[in-house]
Structures are given as C-alpha cells and as structure tokens.
C-alpha cells in the first residue's frame, strides 16, 4: 500500500521538524508557510534553550533536547548558561528543585556566591535580598540561532511560500478536503493527510472550517521583543556572557537592583540574549508583559506602533539603564510576535477523530524549542501510536497561574494611552533609542532624531 501525500500547514520550527521526520520515513511531503514576520518562529533569531521545568517529565525531555541541539546543530548552538532572577512570591524555582530531585539532578542553589558574583561582574547588577528576590545560574542552558536552523531545515522540505487562509472540511467524509490560499487557489487534500502546525493561526483555521474537536487548542496571544543594536566592542563583550532572565509575578516595584528605581511593571518575563557570534551586532530583549488576546490574525492591527508597545519599550530602556554594560547601545523598534499557548504550556498533538488531519501545537514560546524531540511524538500519533502529548486532560499551569490570564489588547492599550510619559514618547517608538546616563540626554537625543527626520521630509516635499 502506497504512503499518502502529507501536507503541512505551517513551517515554523515545529512543522519543519515534523516534515523532516516524515521525509526520513519515506513520505512525500509538501509544506505551506506564510513566512509571517510576526509568527512565533520569526523575528527573534537568538532563543534560549532551557532544561528546567517544574514537571519532571517535561524537564527530562528538555534536557534531551539540549543534547540534541548541541549534537545536531552545533554550528547554530552555544552554551553560555543563563542567569535567572525570580521576583518575591514566585515559587517556581522551589518547584523546579523538586522536579530536579525526582530526576536525581542537583538542586539549583539560590543566591549562591557564584550567581551573585556573575550578576555583579557580568552585568553590574545586584539583587535585593531584603525583598526575597531569588537568583540562580543555570550553567547548562544554551542559545540557538533559530532563523539559521529554520533556513537549514527548509532546504530539504518541498514547500511553497503561501498563506493558507481556510480549510474545507467535509463532515460527511470527516475529512479536510481542501486548503484555500490567499490567491483563491484550492488545493485538493481528499486523498492526502494534513498536519495543522500553524501556531497562533490554528484555532481560527479549525473554528472557521467548523471542524469538531474535543481538545484544547493553543490560544493566540501577543508579546513584544526589541532588537538591541551593539557596537563591535559591546558585541564582543556581551557574546561571552550568559543570557539573563527576569521572571515576574503581578506588579513589580523592583527589578534587578544596583540602586532603587521607580520602575513599575507587570512583566511576566524580561530576557536579554546576546548574539551567538562576534560578527553579529544584534542582541534581543524579550519583554512579555501581560499575555493579550489577538483579535484578527489574518488582518491584524500593527501592535508594534501602539502606546502599549511604547510602554514596554520605556520599561526596557529603564531596565537597561541600571547596568553600565548597556550604556550607549541602541534599542530598536518593537517587534511584535503572535504566540500560541496552552493552559499548562505543554505541546498538544492529536488526530481529529477518524479524520485525515492532526493538530500539533507547541504550547508556549519556550515550548517551541523542544520541537527537536517532540516532533517524534507527532510521528507516533500519525502512525496511530500513543503519546504523552495526545491527551484530552489539559489543566492550568500549577505553579504559574498568571500564564492563564489573557487580557484584551484594546484595554491594555487604552490604559497606556492615559499615561503622560507613554504618550510623550509614543511618537518616537519606531526610532532607535540610545541607552544614556540620564533622561535629559535621552530626550535631547530623541529630539535631535525628530529634527533630522523633519528636515528630511521638508526637503523631500
């Protein structure tokens, strides 16, 4: 019996690894990808690969992934470790240590002299132990160049750069019988198999097609990242240092401190990753405030030029001002990304009952980096075998309930518009901001940029 043609809707990191697995098994594969710059696998090219999770099984898989990344993609992988700071009231590190103990791994030592010295020497930062801030150094965490890996994977996958706008589902046959593109073309899939690995676009594709499913599908949410433009001296210095993450819960009145600061934010995650190579002059700040719901992924507003994005950029600027390591670097315009998140941040892989389609979602921004191993589970579900990710039992994340809070972007943006400081700098959000010693110098620099742009526009007209 001949093997069916397999179509894959979405060639992000998960879809690409699934395609690679299927091709190695001898299946004819055709992928479709809209190459949207706002997709979760795009934009931020340097991503952290972490091993620690609060669930022992997830942690076991994560460490397996770390070894695979280093072994199979060594040219795009580096291991510098990661400094992680948890805010007061966050019990994540305690639950991570419980999971590590079950796997017979050594516990992370909280606020060890090694960790505090690395914070101080590498980033000129201290934590505020009086407020129960907790810092650890994860020496085995790594970094990957995701865009480079995606480009490599796609060279071996037959695919088209096209947006699949809708699915045609025949309820009588219980099959997806067609894929419709933006251009109006309809691709016949009645004799083929379909993997839906479209990330944040998956729920809408299923809903609009009227496809019945009894599982949770990841929800589309938004987050911001910012390119950090570095001089060669900055890049050479920072590329030898670990990544640094701030894990927050609720309102935070103190981030990492070397001095008291007036920063007040509701971030869930603030993270800096330096370039992997010395000749790359762009680092990244991922700044996840509240996870907000996305209304229309096929015709979205430009979230990156919103007051809410400006508010995030102001917070990033103030955070970088705390460390002399970031003086005179430039913060680029906000980069908006769609993410797809499940309630417990686990992958979800299931076959639409008795149909020719499988839904496979990453579960979270961080979960995507486990795709190098979890793609094997997608192949098992395809073959009719059981998988730990093929489960109808989805629960809220037991230790990070804030991950299940999704607010409307319009509400968050309206609140940001009422803040005088945000509106003062909203005009400049698409400029590069130089991290300066003081606010007066910063404002003068932005005013100079605006003056140059105005002069250019006057000459053009």
C-alpha positions as a Markdown table, in Angstrom:
| # | Residue | x | y | z |
|---|---|---|---|---|
| 1 | Unk | 0.0 | 0.0 | 0.0 |
| 2 | Unk | 1.5 | 3.4 | -1.1 |
| 3 | Unk | 2.1 | 6.1 | 1.5 |
| 4 | Unk | -0.2 | 9.1 | 1.4 |
| 5 | Unk | 1.0 | 12.6 | 0.4 |
| 6 | Unk | 1.3 | 14.7 | 3.6 |
| 7 | Unk | 0.5 | 18.4 | 3.5 |
| 8 | Unk | 1.9 | 20.5 | 6.4 |
| 9 | Unk | 0.2 | 23.9 | 7.1 |
| 10 | Unk | 2.8 | 26.0 | 8.8 |
| 11 | Unk | 6.6 | 25.5 | 8.6 |
| 12 | Unk | 7.7 | 27.1 | 11.8 |
| 13 | Unk | 10.2 | 25.2 | 14.0 |
| 14 | Unk | 7.6 | 22.5 | 15.0 |
| 15 | Unk | 6.2 | 22.0 | 11.5 |
| 16 | Unk | 9.6 | 21.9 | 10.0 |
| 17 | Unk | 10.9 | 19.2 | 12.3 |
| 18 | Unk | 7.7 | 17.1 | 11.7 |
| 19 | Unk | 8.2 | 17.5 | 8.0 |
| 20 | Unk | 11.8 | 16.3 | 8.4 |
| 21 | Unk | 10.7 | 13.2 | 10.4 |
| 22 | Unk | 8.1 | 12.3 | 7.8 |
| 23 | Unk | 10.5 | 12.7 | 4.9 |
| 24 | Unk | 13.0 | 10.4 | 6.6 |
| 25 | Unk | 10.2 | 7.8 | 7.0 |
| 26 | Unk | 9.7 | 7.9 | 3.2 |
| 27 | Unk | 6.6 | 10.1 | 3.0 |
| 28 | Unk | 6.0 | 12.6 | 0.2 |
| 29 | Unk | 5.7 | 16.0 | 2.0 |
| 30 | Unk | 4.5 | 19.4 | 0.8 |
| 31 | Unk | 4.7 | 22.3 | 3.2 |
| 32 | Unk | 3.0 | 25.7 | 3.1 |
| 33 | Unk | 4.2 | 28.7 | 5.1 |
| 34 | Unk | 3.1 | 32.3 | 5.1 |
| 35 | Unk | 6.5 | 33.4 | 6.3 |
| 36 | Unk | 4.8 | 36.0 | 8.5 |
| 37 | Unk | 7.4 | 38.1 | 10.4 |
| 38 | Unk | 5.1 | 38.2 | 13.4 |
| 39 | Unk | 4.9 | 34.4 | 13.7 |
| 40 | Unk | 6.4 | 32.9 | 16.9 |
| 41 | Unk | 9.3 | 31.2 | 15.0 |
| 42 | Unk | 10.3 | 34.5 | 13.3 |
| 43 | Unk | 11.7 | 37.8 | 14.3 |
| 44 | Unk | 13.9 | 37.0 | 17.3 |
| 45 | Unk | 16.6 | 34.8 | 15.9 |
| 46 | Unk | 18.5 | 34.1 | 19.1 |
| 47 | Unk | 16.5 | 31.9 | 21.5 |
| 48 | Unk | 17.3 | 30.4 | 24.9 |
| 49 | Unk | 17.2 | 26.6 | 25.3 |
| 50 | Unk | 16.5 | 25.8 | 28.9 |
| 51 | Unk | 16.4 | 22.5 | 30.8 |
| 52 | Unk | 14.5 | 23.4 | 33.9 |
| 53 | Unk | 10.7 | 22.8 | 34.2 |
| 54 | Unk | 8.5 | 22.2 | 37.2 |
| 55 | Unk | 7.2 | 19.0 | 35.7 |
| 56 | Unk | 9.8 | 16.1 | 35.8 |
| 57 | Unk | 8.8 | 14.6 | 32.5 |
| 58 | Unk | 9.0 | 17.9 | 30.7 |
| 59 | Unk | 12.4 | 18.5 | 32.3 |
| 60 | Unk | 13.6 | 15.1 | 31.1 |
| 61 | Unk | 12.5 | 15.9 | 27.6 |
| 62 | Unk | 14.1 | 19.4 | 27.8 |
| 63 | Unk | 17.5 | 18.0 | 28.7 |
| 64 | Unk | 17.2 | 15.5 | 25.9 |
| 65 | Unk | 16.5 | 18.5 | 23.6 |
| 66 | Unk | 19.6 | 20.4 | 24.9 |
| 67 | Unk | 21.8 | 17.4 | 24.0 |
| 68 | Unk | 20.2 | 17.1 | 20.5 |
| 69 | Unk | 20.6 | 20.8 | 19.7 |
| 70 | Unk | 24.2 | 20.7 | 20.7 |
| 71 | Unk | 24.9 | 17.4 | 18.7 |
| 72 | Unk | 22.8 | 18.0 | 15.6 |
| 73 | Unk | 23.0 | 21.8 | 15.2 |
| 74 | Unk | 26.4 | 22.6 | 16.8 |
| 75 | Unk | 27.0 | 25.4 | 14.2 |
| 76 | Unk | 23.9 | 27.3 | 15.5 |
| 77 | Unk | 24.2 | 26.4 | 19.2 |
| 78 | Unk | 26.3 | 27.8 | 22.0 |
| 79 | Unk | 26.3 | 27.1 | 25.7 |
| 80 | Unk | 26.9 | 30.1 | 28.0 |
| 81 | Unk | 24.4 | 29.4 | 30.7 |
| 82 | Unk | 21.6 | 31.7 | 31.9 |
| 83 | Unk | 21.1 | 33.8 | 35.0 |
| 84 | Unk | 17.5 | 33.7 | 36.2 |
| 85 | Unk | 16.0 | 36.1 | 38.8 |
| 86 | Unk | 12.7 | 35.3 | 40.4 |
| 87 | Unk | 10.6 | 38.0 | 42.0 |
| 88 | Unk | 9.3 | 37.9 | 45.6 |
| 89 | Unk | 6.3 | 35.5 | 45.9 |
| 90 | Unk | 7.3 | 33.3 | 42.9 |
| 91 | Unk | 7.7 | 29.7 | 43.9 |
| 92 | Unk | 8.9 | 28.5 | 40.5 |
| 93 | Unk | 12.5 | 27.7 | 41.5 |
| 94 | Unk | 11.4 | 25.7 | 44.5 |
| 95 | Unk | 9.1 | 23.6 | 42.3 |
| 96 | Unk | 12.0 | 23.2 | 39.8 |
| 97 | Unk | 14.2 | 21.9 | 42.5 |
| 98 | Unk | 11.5 | 19.3 | 43.5 |
| 99 | Unk | 11.5 | 18.1 | 39.9 |
| 100 | Unk | 15.3 | 18.0 | 39.7 |
| 101 | Unk | 15.3 | 15.9 | 42.9 |
| 102 | Unk | 13.0 | 13.4 | 41.3 |
| 103 | Unk | 15.3 | 13.1 | 38.3 |
| 104 | Unk | 18.3 | 12.8 | 40.6 |
| 105 | Unk | 19.7 | 16.1 | 39.4 |
| 106 | Unk | 21.4 | 18.5 | 41.8 |
| 107 | Unk | 19.3 | 21.3 | 43.2 |
| 108 | Unk | 19.8 | 24.9 | 41.9 |
| 109 | Unk | 21.4 | 26.8 | 44.7 |
| 110 | Unk | 19.5 | 30.0 | 45.3 |
| 111 | Unk | 21.6 | 33.2 | 45.7 |
| 112 | Unk | 24.9 | 31.4 | 45.7 |
| 113 | Unk | 28.1 | 33.4 | 45.8 |
| 114 | Unk | 28.8 | 32.2 | 42.2 |
| 115 | Unk | 25.5 | 33.5 | 41.0 |
| 116 | Unk | 25.6 | 36.9 | 42.8 |
| 117 | Unk | 29.2 | 37.4 | 41.6 |
| 118 | Unk | 28.2 | 36.7 | 38.0 |
| 119 | Unk | 25.3 | 39.2 | 38.2 |
| 120 | Unk | 27.7 | 41.8 | 39.6 |
| 121 | Unk | 30.7 | 41.1 | 37.4 |
| 122 | Unk | 28.9 | 40.3 | 34.1 |
| 123 | Unk | 26.1 | 42.8 | 34.3 |
| 124 | Unk | 27.0 | 45.3 | 37.1 |
| 125 | Unk | 23.8 | 44.3 | 38.9 |
| 126 | Unk | 22.8 | 43.1 | 42.4 |
| 127 | Unk | 19.6 | 41.6 | 43.6 |
| 128 | Unk | 17.5 | 42.9 | 46.5 |
| 129 | Unk | 17.7 | 40.0 | 49.0 |
| 130 | Unk | 15.7 | 42.1 | 51.5 |
| 131 | Unk | 12.6 | 41.6 | 49.3 |
| 132 | Unk | 13.2 | 37.8 | 48.8 |
| 133 | Unk | 14.4 | 38.1 | 45.2 |
| 134 | Unk | 16.0 | 34.8 | 44.2 |
| 135 | Unk | 18.7 | 34.3 | 41.7 |
| 136 | Unk | 20.2 | 31.1 | 40.2 |
| 137 | Unk | 22.7 | 30.3 | 37.5 |
| 138 | Unk | 21.7 | 27.6 | 35.0 |
| 139 | Unk | 25.1 | 26.6 | 33.6 |
| 140 | Unk | 23.6 | 24.1 | 31.2 |
| 141 | Unk | 21.2 | 26.4 | 29.4 |
| 142 | Unk | 22.1 | 27.3 | 25.8 |
| 143 | Unk | 21.3 | 29.6 | 22.9 |
| 144 | Unk | 20.3 | 28.7 | 19.3 |
| 145 | Unk | 20.1 | 30.8 | 16.1 |
| 146 | Unk | 16.6 | 29.8 | 15.3 |
| 147 | Unk | 16.4 | 31.6 | 11.9 |
| 148 | Unk | 19.6 | 29.9 | 10.7 |
| 149 | Unk | 18.2 | 26.5 | 11.8 |
| 150 | Unk | 14.9 | 27.1 | 10.1 |
| 151 | Unk | 16.6 | 28.1 | 6.9 |
| 152 | Unk | 18.7 | 24.9 | 7.0 |
| 153 | Unk | 15.7 | 22.7 | 7.7 |
| 154 | Unk | 13.6 | 24.2 | 4.8 |
| 155 | Unk | 16.3 | 23.4 | 2.2 |
| 156 | Unk | 15.3 | 19.7 | 2.5 |
| 157 | Unk | 11.5 | 20.3 | 2.7 |
| 158 | Unk | 9.4 | 20.8 | -0.6 |
| 159 | Unk | 7.3 | 23.9 | 0.2 |
| 160 | Unk | 5.6 | 27.0 | -1.0 |
| 161 | Unk | 5.6 | 30.4 | 0.5 |
| 162 | Unk | 1.8 | 30.9 | 0.5 |
| 163 | Unk | -0.8 | 31.7 | 3.1 |
| 164 | Unk | -3.4 | 29.0 | 3.7 |
| 165 | Unk | -6.4 | 31.2 | 4.6 |
| 166 | Unk | -9.0 | 28.5 | 5.2 |
| 167 | Unk | -9.7 | 24.8 | 5.3 |
| 168 | Unk | -12.5 | 22.9 | 3.7 |
| 169 | Unk | -14.0 | 20.2 | 6.0 |
| 170 | Unk | -16.4 | 17.6 | 4.6 |
| 171 | Unk | -18.4 | 16.5 | 7.7 |
| 172 | Unk | -19.9 | 13.5 | 5.8 |
| 173 | Unk | -16.5 | 12.1 | 4.9 |
| 174 | Unk | -15.0 | 13.5 | 8.1 |
| 175 | Unk | -12.1 | 14.9 | 6.1 |
| 176 | Unk | -10.3 | 18.1 | 5.3 |
| 177 | Unk | -10.8 | 18.0 | 1.5 |
| 178 | Unk | -9.2 | 21.3 | 0.6 |
| 179 | Unk | -6.8 | 24.1 | 1.5 |
| 180 | Unk | -7.6 | 27.6 | 0.2 |
| 181 | Unk | -4.9 | 30.2 | -0.4 |
| 182 | Unk | -5.0 | 34.0 | -0.4 |
| 183 | Unk | -4.9 | 34.0 | -4.2 |
| 184 | Unk | -8.1 | 31.9 | -4.3 |
| 185 | Unk | -6.4 | 28.6 | -5.3 |
| 186 | Unk | -7.9 | 25.5 | -3.7 |
| 187 | Unk | -5.6 | 22.5 | -3.1 |
| 188 | Unk | -7.3 | 19.2 | -3.1 |
| 189 | Unk | -6.5 | 17.1 | 0.0 |
| 190 | Unk | -9.2 | 14.5 | -0.2 |
| 191 | Unk | -6.6 | 11.7 | -0.8 |
| 192 | Unk | -3.9 | 13.2 | 1.3 |
| 193 | Unk | -3.1 | 13.7 | 5.0 |
| 194 | Unk | -2.9 | 17.2 | 6.6 |
| 195 | Unk | -0.8 | 18.3 | 9.6 |
| 196 | Unk | -2.1 | 21.6 | 11.0 |
| 197 | Unk | 1.0 | 23.2 | 12.6 |
| 198 | Unk | 0.0 | 26.8 | 12.1 |
| 199 | Unk | 0.8 | 28.1 | 15.6 |
| 200 | Unk | -1.4 | 31.0 | 16.6 |
| 201 | Unk | -3.4 | 30.6 | 13.4 |
| 202 | Unk | -4.5 | 27.1 | 14.3 |
| 203 | Unk | -7.6 | 27.8 | 16.4 |
| 204 | Unk | -9.1 | 30.2 | 13.8 |
| 205 | Unk | -8.5 | 27.8 | 10.9 |
| 206 | Unk | -10.3 | 25.0 | 12.8 |
| 207 | Unk | -13.1 | 27.2 | 14.0 |
| 208 | Unk | -13.8 | 28.8 | 10.7 |
| 209 | Unk | -13.9 | 25.4 | 9.0 |
| 210 | Unk | -16.4 | 24.0 | 11.5 |
| 211 | Unk | -14.0 | 21.2 | 12.5 |
| 212 | Unk | -15.2 | 19.3 | 15.6 |
| 213 | Unk | -12.5 | 18.6 | 18.2 |
| 214 | Unk | -12.8 | 17.7 | 21.9 |
| 215 | Unk | -9.4 | 19.1 | 22.9 |
| 216 | Unk | -7.9 | 22.3 | 24.0 |
| 217 | Unk | -6.1 | 24.1 | 21.2 |
| 218 | Unk | -3.4 | 26.7 | 21.9 |
| 219 | Unk | -4.7 | 30.3 | 22.1 |
| 220 | Unk | -3.3 | 33.2 | 20.1 |
| 221 | Unk | -1.7 | 35.7 | 22.3 |
| 222 | Unk | 0.8 | 38.6 | 21.8 |
| 223 | Unk | 4.2 | 39.6 | 23.1 |
| 224 | Unk | 7.0 | 42.1 | 22.3 |
| 225 | Unk | 10.7 | 41.8 | 21.7 |
| 226 | Unk | 13.3 | 44.5 | 21.0 |
| 227 | Unk | 16.4 | 44.3 | 18.9 |
| 228 | Unk | 19.5 | 45.7 | 20.7 |
| 229 | Unk | 22.0 | 47.2 | 18.3 |
| 230 | Unk | 25.5 | 46.8 | 19.5 |
| 231 | Unk | 28.9 | 48.2 | 18.7 |
| 232 | Unk | 31.6 | 45.7 | 17.9 |
| 233 | Unk | 33.1 | 46.3 | 21.4 |
| 234 | Unk | 29.7 | 45.7 | 23.0 |
| 235 | Unk | 29.0 | 42.6 | 20.9 |
| 236 | Unk | 32.5 | 41.1 | 21.7 |
| 237 | Unk | 32.0 | 41.7 | 25.4 |
| 238 | Unk | 28.4 | 40.5 | 25.7 |
| 239 | Unk | 28.8 | 37.5 | 23.5 |
| 240 | Unk | 30.9 | 35.9 | 26.2 |
| 241 | Unk | 28.3 | 36.3 | 28.9 |
| 242 | Unk | 25.2 | 34.3 | 29.8 |
| 243 | Unk | 21.6 | 35.1 | 28.9 |
| 244 | Unk | 19.7 | 36.8 | 31.7 |
| 245 | Unk | 16.0 | 36.4 | 32.5 |
| 246 | Unk | 13.7 | 38.1 | 35.0 |
| 247 | Unk | 10.7 | 36.1 | 36.0 |
| 248 | Unk | 7.9 | 38.3 | 37.4 |
| 249 | Unk | 4.6 | 37.8 | 39.1 |
| 250 | Unk | 2.0 | 40.6 | 39.2 |
| 251 | Unk | 3.1 | 44.1 | 39.9 |
| 252 | Unk | 6.8 | 44.5 | 40.4 |
| 253 | Unk | 8.2 | 47.6 | 42.1 |
| 254 | Unk | 11.8 | 46.5 | 41.9 |
| 255 | Unk | 13.5 | 44.7 | 39.1 |
| 256 | Unk | 17.2 | 43.7 | 39.5 |
| 257 | Unk | 18.7 | 46.4 | 41.6 |
| 258 | Unk | 22.0 | 48.1 | 42.0 |
| 259 | Unk | 20.1 | 51.1 | 43.2 |
| 260 | Unk | 16.5 | 51.9 | 43.9 |
| 261 | Unk | 14.4 | 52.5 | 40.8 |
| 262 | Unk | 11.0 | 53.8 | 40.1 |
| 263 | Unk | 10.2 | 51.0 | 37.5 |
| 264 | Unk | 6.7 | 49.7 | 38.0 |
| 265 | Unk | 5.7 | 47.0 | 35.5 |
| 266 | Unk | 3.5 | 43.9 | 35.2 |
| 267 | Unk | 6.0 | 41.8 | 33.2 |
| 268 | Unk | 5.9 | 38.0 | 33.2 |
| 269 | Unk | 9.3 | 37.8 | 31.6 |
| 270 | Unk | 12.2 | 40.1 | 30.8 |
| 271 | Unk | 15.1 | 38.4 | 29.0 |
| 272 | Unk | 18.3 | 39.5 | 27.3 |
| 273 | Unk | 20.2 | 37.3 | 24.8 |
| 274 | Unk | 23.5 | 38.4 | 23.3 |
| 275 | Unk | 24.5 | 37.5 | 19.7 |
| 276 | Unk | 25.9 | 34.0 | 19.3 |
| 277 | Unk | 28.7 | 35.2 | 17.1 |
| 278 | Unk | 31.1 | 38.2 | 17.5 |
| 279 | Unk | 30.3 | 39.5 | 14.0 |
| 280 | Unk | 26.6 | 39.6 | 14.7 |
| 281 | Unk | 25.8 | 43.1 | 16.2 |
| 282 | Unk | 22.2 | 42.5 | 17.3 |
| 283 | Unk | 21.1 | 41.2 | 20.7 |
| 284 | Unk | 17.5 | 40.8 | 21.8 |
| 285 | Unk | 15.3 | 41.7 | 24.7 |
| 286 | Unk | 12.1 | 39.7 | 25.1 |
| 287 | Unk | 9.6 | 41.6 | 27.2 |
| 288 | Unk | 6.5 | 39.7 | 28.0 |
| 289 | Unk | 4.1 | 42.0 | 29.9 |
| 290 | Unk | 0.5 | 40.6 | 30.1 |
| 291 | Unk | -0.4 | 37.9 | 27.5 |
| 292 | Unk | -3.0 | 39.6 | 25.5 |
| 293 | Unk | -5.6 | 38.1 | 23.1 |
| 294 | Unk | -5.3 | 38.8 | 19.4 |
| 295 | Unk | -8.5 | 39.6 | 17.6 |
| 296 | Unk | -7.8 | 39.0 | 14.0 |
| 297 | Unk | -4.6 | 37.2 | 12.9 |
| 298 | Unk | -5.4 | 37.5 | 9.2 |
| 299 | Unk | -5.9 | 41.2 | 9.2 |
| 300 | Unk | -4.2 | 42.4 | 12.4 |
| 301 | Unk | -3.5 | 45.9 | 13.6 |
| 302 | Unk | 0.1 | 46.9 | 13.9 |
| 303 | Unk | 0.6 | 46.3 | 17.5 |
| 304 | Unk | 4.3 | 47.4 | 17.4 |
| 305 | Unk | 3.4 | 51.1 | 16.9 |
| 306 | Unk | 0.8 | 51.2 | 19.8 |
| 307 | Unk | 1.1 | 53.1 | 23.1 |
| 308 | Unk | 1.2 | 49.7 | 24.8 |
| 309 | Unk | 4.4 | 48.8 | 22.8 |
| 310 | Unk | 5.9 | 52.2 | 23.7 |
| 311 | Unk | 5.2 | 51.5 | 27.4 |
| 312 | Unk | 7.1 | 48.2 | 27.1 |
| 313 | Unk | 10.0 | 50.0 | 25.4 |
| 314 | Unk | 10.2 | 52.6 | 28.1 |
| 315 | Unk | 10.4 | 49.8 | 30.7 |
| 316 | Unk | 13.1 | 48.1 | 28.7 |
| 317 | Unk | 15.0 | 51.4 | 28.5 |
| 318 | Unk | 14.8 | 51.9 | 32.2 |
| 319 | Unk | 15.9 | 48.4 | 32.9 |
| 320 | Unk | 19.0 | 48.7 | 30.6 |
| 321 | Unk | 19.9 | 52.0 | 32.3 |
| 322 | Unk | 20.5 | 50.1 | 35.5 |
| 323 | Unk | 23.6 | 48.4 | 34.1 |
| 324 | Unk | 26.7 | 50.1 | 32.7 |
| 325 | Unk | 27.1 | 47.2 | 30.4 |
| 326 | Unk | 24.4 | 48.6 | 28.2 |
| 327 | Unk | 25.4 | 52.2 | 28.1 |
| 328 | Unk | 25.3 | 53.6 | 24.5 |
| 329 | Unk | 23.6 | 50.6 | 23.0 |
| 330 | Unk | 20.6 | 51.3 | 20.8 |
| 331 | Unk | 17.1 | 49.8 | 21.4 |
| 332 | Unk | 15.4 | 49.2 | 18.1 |
| 333 | Unk | 11.7 | 49.5 | 17.2 |
| 334 | Unk | 9.3 | 47.0 | 18.9 |
| 335 | Unk | 9.0 | 43.6 | 17.3 |
| 336 | Unk | 5.5 | 42.0 | 17.8 |
| 337 | Unk | 5.1 | 38.3 | 17.7 |
| 338 | Unk | 2.0 | 36.0 | 17.8 |
| 339 | Unk | 2.4 | 33.2 | 20.3 |
| 340 | Unk | 0.3 | 30.1 | 20.8 |
| 341 | Unk | -0.1 | 29.0 | 24.4 |
| 342 | Unk | -1.9 | 26.1 | 26.1 |
| 343 | Unk | -3.1 | 26.2 | 29.7 |
| 344 | Unk | -0.2 | 24.1 | 31.0 |
| 345 | Unk | 2.3 | 25.2 | 28.4 |
| 346 | Unk | 2.6 | 21.6 | 27.1 |
| 347 | Unk | 2.6 | 20.5 | 23.5 |
| 348 | Unk | -0.7 | 19.3 | 22.2 |
| 349 | Unk | -0.8 | 16.7 | 19.4 |
| 350 | Unk | -4.0 | 14.9 | 18.4 |
| 351 | Unk | -5.7 | 13.4 | 15.5 |
| 352 | Unk | -9.1 | 14.9 | 14.7 |
| 353 | Unk | -11.2 | 11.8 | 15.3 |
| 354 | Unk | -11.2 | 9.3 | 12.4 |
| 355 | Unk | -10.1 | 12.1 | 10.0 |
| 356 | Unk | -7.2 | 12.8 | 7.8 |
| 357 | Unk | -5.8 | 15.5 | 10.0 |
| 358 | Unk | -3.6 | 16.0 | 13.0 |
| 359 | Unk | -3.3 | 19.2 | 15.0 |
| 360 | Unk | 0.1 | 19.9 | 16.6 |
| 361 | Unk | 0.9 | 22.9 | 18.7 |
| 362 | Unk | 3.9 | 24.0 | 20.7 |
| 363 | Unk | 2.2 | 25.1 | 23.9 |
| 364 | Unk | 4.4 | 28.2 | 24.5 |
| 365 | Unk | 7.2 | 30.5 | 23.3 |
| 366 | Unk | 9.7 | 28.4 | 25.3 |
| 367 | Unk | 8.0 | 25.1 | 24.4 |
| 368 | Unk | 8.8 | 25.6 | 20.7 |
| 369 | Unk | 12.5 | 24.8 | 21.4 |
| 370 | Unk | 11.6 | 21.3 | 22.4 |
| 371 | Unk | 10.3 | 20.6 | 18.9 |
| 372 | Unk | 13.5 | 18.9 | 18.0 |
| 373 | Unk | 12.4 | 16.0 | 20.2 |
| 374 | Unk | 8.7 | 16.4 | 20.4 |
| 375 | Unk | 8.3 | 16.0 | 16.6 |
| 376 | Unk | 8.9 | 12.3 | 17.2 |
| 377 | Unk | 5.6 | 12.2 | 19.2 |
| 378 | Unk | 3.8 | 13.8 | 16.2 |
| 379 | Unk | 5.1 | 11.0 | 14.1 |
| 380 | Unk | 3.8 | 8.4 | 16.6 |
| 381 | Unk | 0.3 | 9.9 | 16.7 |
| 382 | Unk | 0.4 | 9.9 | 12.8 |
| 383 | Unk | 1.1 | 6.2 | 13.0 |
| 384 | Unk | -1.7 | 5.6 | 15.4 |
| 385 | Unk | 0.5 | 5.1 | 18.5 |
| 386 | Unk | 0.0 | 6.7 | 21.9 |
| 387 | Unk | 1.9 | 9.8 | 23.0 |
| 388 | Unk | 2.0 | 11.7 | 26.3 |
| 389 | Unk | 1.0 | 14.8 | 24.2 |
| 390 | Unk | -2.1 | 13.2 | 22.8 |
| 391 | Unk | -4.2 | 13.9 | 25.9 |
| 392 | Unk | -7.6 | 15.4 | 26.5 |
| 393 | Unk | -6.6 | 16.3 | 30.0 |
| 394 | Unk | -5.3 | 19.8 | 30.0 |
| 395 | Unk | -5.0 | 21.8 | 33.2 |
| 396 | Unk | -3.9 | 25.2 | 34.2 |
| 397 | Unk | -0.2 | 25.6 | 34.9 |
| 398 | Unk | 0.0 | 24.6 | 38.6 |
| 399 | Unk | 2.8 | 26.9 | 39.6 |
| 400 | Unk | 2.4 | 29.9 | 37.3 |
| 401 | Unk | -1.3 | 30.8 | 37.2 |
| 402 | Unk | -0.6 | 34.2 | 35.7 |
| 403 | Unk | 0.2 | 32.4 | 32.4 |
| 404 | Unk | -3.5 | 31.7 | 32.1 |
| 405 | Unk | -4.6 | 35.3 | 32.3 |
| 406 | Unk | -5.4 | 36.8 | 28.9 |
| 407 | Unk | -6.4 | 40.4 | 28.6 |
| 408 | Unk | -7.8 | 42.3 | 25.7 |
| 409 | Unk | -5.2 | 44.3 | 23.8 |
| 410 | Unk | -7.7 | 47.2 | 23.4 |
| 411 | Unk | -8.0 | 47.5 | 27.2 |
| 412 | Unk | -4.2 | 47.4 | 27.8 |
| 413 | Unk | -3.6 | 49.9 | 25.1 |
| 414 | Unk | -6.3 | 52.3 | 26.3 |
| 415 | Unk | -4.7 | 52.3 | 29.8 |
| 416 | Unk | -1.3 | 53.0 | 28.3 |
| 417 | Unk | -2.7 | 56.0 | 26.4 |
| 418 | Unk | -3.7 | 57.6 | 29.7 |
| 419 | Unk | -0.1 | 57.7 | 30.9 |
| 420 | Unk | 1.6 | 61.0 | 30.1 |
| 421 | Unk | 5.1 | 59.6 | 29.9 |
| 422 | Unk | 4.0 | 56.9 | 27.4 |
| 423 | Unk | 2.3 | 59.4 | 25.1 |
| 424 | Unk | 5.2 | 61.8 | 25.3 |
| 425 | Unk | 7.5 | 59.2 | 23.8 |
| 426 | Unk | 4.9 | 57.3 | 21.6 |
| 427 | Unk | 5.9 | 59.4 | 18.6 |
| 428 | Unk | 9.5 | 58.1 | 18.9 |
| 429 | Unk | 8.7 | 54.4 | 19.4 |
| 430 | Unk | 9.9 | 53.5 | 15.9 |
| 431 | Unk | 13.3 | 55.3 | 16.4 |
| 432 | Unk | 16.4 | 53.6 | 17.8 |
| 433 | Unk | 16.8 | 54.8 | 21.4 |
| 434 | Unk | 20.4 | 55.2 | 22.8 |
| 435 | Unk | 20.7 | 54.0 | 26.4 |
| 436 | Unk | 22.0 | 57.1 | 28.1 |
| 437 | Unk | 23.2 | 58.0 | 31.6 |
| 438 | Unk | 20.3 | 60.3 | 32.3 |
| 439 | Unk | 16.8 | 61.3 | 31.0 |
| 440 | Unk | 17.9 | 64.8 | 29.8 |
| 441 | Unk | 20.5 | 63.3 | 27.5 |
| 442 | Unk | 17.9 | 60.8 | 26.3 |
| 443 | Unk | 15.3 | 63.4 | 25.5 |
| 444 | Unk | 17.8 | 65.6 | 23.7 |
| 445 | Unk | 18.9 | 62.6 | 21.6 |
| 446 | Unk | 15.3 | 61.8 | 20.5 |
| 447 | Unk | 14.5 | 65.5 | 19.8 |
| 448 | Unk | 17.6 | 65.5 | 17.5 |
| 449 | Unk | 16.4 | 62.5 | 15.7 |
| 450 | Unk | 13.0 | 64.1 | 15.2 |
| 451 | Unk | 14.6 | 67.3 | 13.9 |
| 452 | Unk | 16.6 | 65.3 | 11.3 |
| 453 | Unk | 13.6 | 63.5 | 10.1 |
| 454 | Unk | 11.5 | 66.7 | 9.8 |
| 455 | Unk | 14.3 | 68.3 | 7.8 |
| 456 | Unk | 14.5 | 65.3 | 5.5 |
| 457 | Unk | 10.7 | 65.4 | 5.0 |
| 458 | Unk | 10.8 | 69.1 | 4.2 |
| 459 | Unk | 13.5 | 68.6 | 1.5 |
| 460 | Unk | 11.6 | 65.7 | 0.0 |
| 461 | Unk | 8.5 | 67.8 | -0.5 |
